[in-house]
Amino acid sequence: MANFKRSDLKLTYSWTASAENDNARITGVPDSTLLDRHEGYEVLPFLNRYLNNSTSVSTLNRLEDVLRDELPGSTRSHANVKKWLDDNFDL
């Protein structure tokens, strides 16, 4: 797992849970969990797991752009986002 920090992210994210079922303390790995691309506490752990051992902040930042601008809105579960990235993004 990569070890990027909040300060490594280039985009602006929300860092507070707003909905009743949206808990910022839950950062688990279930593949069925839906990823909210605008919540930093969800995006950062997801990208750290996805990037595995990468130490390149530029790769992290490119993936942020891809998640925000290119990932179809209907692709939401961690498993489906990972599959889409595998199919459409070269590290």
Number of C-alpha atoms within 10 A of each C-alpha: 13 17 15 19 11 13 6 14 17 14 11 9 16 12 13 13 13 10 7 6 7 12 13 14 10 9 14 10 12 10 13 11 14 15 18 16 20 15 17 19 21 23 19 22 20 22 20 18 16 19 19 12 11 16 13 12 14 12 14 23 16 13 20 19 14 15 20 14 11 11 16 12 10 8 15 17 16 19 17 16 21 18 13 15 17 12 9 12 11 8 11
